[in-house]
């Protein structure tokens, strides 16, 4: 007789604990993505507003918005570096 432990042989409270832990992990991950996206888009707007006198003007188009949304502050930093190097996005 095998005494192996399977998912369906766990008691109901163990399954509940596993589902709660999984839900918390997923919510933290999704929250981190939304915060990163929000910060990237806000940073893109702030850089355009305050960077104009210094010659930093990042055009707001589909590519820059997607880069800012997906990569967050790192994406905005990359767009600033590309702008300073004279590469148009």
C-alpha contacts under 8 A as a table, 3 or more apart, distances in Angstrom:
res1	aa1	res2	aa2	distance
5	X	9	X	6.31
5	X	10	X	7.27
6	X	9	X	5.26
6	X	10	X	6.76
7	X	10	X	5.65
7	X	15	X	7.88
10	X	14	X	6.21
10	X	15	X	6.66
11	X	14	X	5.47
11	X	15	X	6.67
12	X	15	X	5.22
12	X	16	X	6.26
13	X	16	X	4.93
13	X	17	X	6.21
14	X	17	X	5.09
14	X	18	X	6.21
15	X	18	X	5.06
15	X	19	X	6.18
16	X	19	X	5.15
16	X	20	X	6.16
17	X	20	X	5.10
17	X	21	X	6.16
18	X	21	X	5.24
18	X	22	X	6.11
19	X	22	X	5.01
19	X	23	X	6.05
20	X	23	X	5.06
20	X	24	X	6.22
21	X	24	X	5.17
21	X	25	X	6.26
22	X	25	X	5.19
22	X	26	X	6.22
23	X	26	X	5.17
23	X	27	X	6.07
24	X	27	X	5.15
24	X	28	X	6.13
25	X	28	X	5.23
25	X	29	X	6.25
26	X	29	X	5.11
26	X	30	X	6.16
27	X	30	X	5.17
27	X	31	X	5.95
28	X	31	X	5.06
28	X	32	X	6.11
29	X	32	X	5.16
29	X	33	X	6.37
30	X	33	X	5.10
30	X	34	X	6.28
31	X	34	X	5.17
31	X	35	X	6.15
32	X	35	X	5.19
32	X	36	X	6.05
33	X	36	X	5.13
33	X	37	X	6.09
34	X	37	X	5.08
34	X	38	X	6.08
35	X	38	X	5.11
35	X	39	X	6.07
36	X	39	X	5.22
36	X	40	X	6.14
36	X	69	X	7.39
36	X	70	X	7.91
36	X	71	X	7.47
36	X	72	X	5.01
36	X	73	X	7.29
37	X	40	X	5.18
37	X	41	X	6.28
37	X	68	X	6.97
37	X	69	X	4.38
37	X	70	X	6.27
37	X	71	X	7.35
37	X	72	X	5.29
38	X	41	X	5.30
38	X	42	X	6.09
38	X	69	X	7.13
38	X	72	X	7.52
39	X	42	X	5.19
39	X	43	X	5.91
39	X	72	X	6.11
39	X	73	X	6.51
40	X	43	X	5.10
40	X	44	X	6.19
40	X	68	X	4.81
40	X	69	X	5.66
40	X	71	X	7.18
40	X	72	X	3.82
40	X	73	X	4.79
40	X	74	X	7.90
40	X	75	X	7.19
40	X	76	X	6.35
41	X	44	X	5.08
41	X	45	X	6.49
41	X	65	X	6.90
41	X	68	X	5.68
41	X	69	X	6.01
41	X	72	X	7.21
42	X	45	X	5.21
42	X	46	X	6.14
43	X	46	X	4.98
43	X	47	X	5.91
43	X	73	X	6.92
43	X	76	X	6.91
44	X	47	X	5.28
44	X	48	X	6.29
44	X	58	X	7.72
44	X	68	X	6.94
44	X	76	X	6.16
45	X	48	X	5.17
45	X	49	X	6.18
46	X	49	X	5.04
46	X	50	X	5.99
46	X	51	X	7.77
47	X	50	X	5.38
47	X	51	X	5.08
47	X	52	X	7.86
47	X	56	X	7.46
47	X	57	X	7.54
47	X	58	X	7.82
48	X	51	X	5.30
48	X	52	X	6.04
48	X	56	X	6.98
48	X	57	X	5.38
48	X	58	X	6.15
49	X	52	X	6.17
50	X	53	X	6.95
51	X	54	X	5.27
51	X	55	X	6.32
51	X	56	X	4.78
51	X	57	X	6.32
52	X	55	X	5.19
52	X	56	X	5.34
52	X	57	X	5.56
53	X	56	X	7.50
56	X	80	X	7.20
56	X	83	X	6.85
56	X	84	X	7.17
57	X	83	X	7.52
58	X	64	X	7.85
58	X	79	X	7.25
58	X	80	X	7.28
58	X	83	X	6.87
59	X	64	X	7.23
59	X	89	X	7.56
60	X	64	X	5.98
60	X	65	X	6.54
61	X	64	X	5.56
61	X	65	X	6.14
62	X	65	X	5.28
62	X	66	X	6.07
63	X	66	X	5.25
63	X	67	X	6.14
63	X	89	X	7.33
64	X	67	X	5.09
64	X	68	X	6.01
64	X	79	X	7.49
64	X	89	X	7.20
65	X	68	X	5.10
65	X	69	X	5.96
66	X	69	X	5.03
66	X	70	X	5.93
67	X	70	X	5.33
67	X	71	X	5.74
67	X	72	X	7.46
67	X	75	X	5.54
67	X	76	X	7.44
68	X	71	X	5.47
68	X	72	X	4.95
68	X	73	X	6.92
68	X	74	X	7.90
68	X	75	X	5.03
68	X	76	X	5.50
69	X	72	X	5.45
69	X	75	X	7.91
70	X	75	X	7.49
71	X	74	X	5.69
71	X	75	X	4.58
71	X	76	X	7.69
72	X	75	X	5.31
72	X	76	X	6.54
73	X	76	X	5.05
73	X	77	X	6.11
74	X	77	X	4.97
74	X	78	X	6.18
75	X	78	X	5.01
75	X	79	X	6.20
76	X	79	X	4.97
76	X	80	X	6.18
77	X	80	X	5.07
77	X	81	X	6.27
78	X	81	X	5.10
78	X	82	X	6.17
79	X	82	X	5.06
79	X	83	X	6.10
79	X	89	X	7.85
80	X	83	X	5.01
80	X	84	X	6.14
81	X	84	X	5.09
81	X	85	X	6.17
82	X	85	X	5.09
82	X	86	X	6.33
82	X	87	X	5.18
82	X	88	X	7.22
82	X	89	X	7.79
83	X	86	X	5.10
83	X	87	X	5.54
83	X	88	X	6.45
83	X	89	X	7.88
84	X	87	X	7.54
